[in-house]
């Protein structure tokens, strides 16, 4: 199951992550970004939804192409 996680950063911005759970454990986390305004936050949430939607219907949930290396 994939879901979007929002959290407060130490600088006061809002961070956005896409997390994937198997059972009760988070097995993969992809940092989408952080935003300090509502407009930027909406853009990040849209990007996060796109990441989840692009993976629906595939046999294996794979976020490797979105990870920064």
Buried (B, 14 or more C-beta within 10 A) or exposed (E): EBEBEBEEEEEEBBBBBBBBEEEEEEEBEBEBBBBEEEEBBEBBBEBBEEBBEEBEEEEEBEBEEBEEE
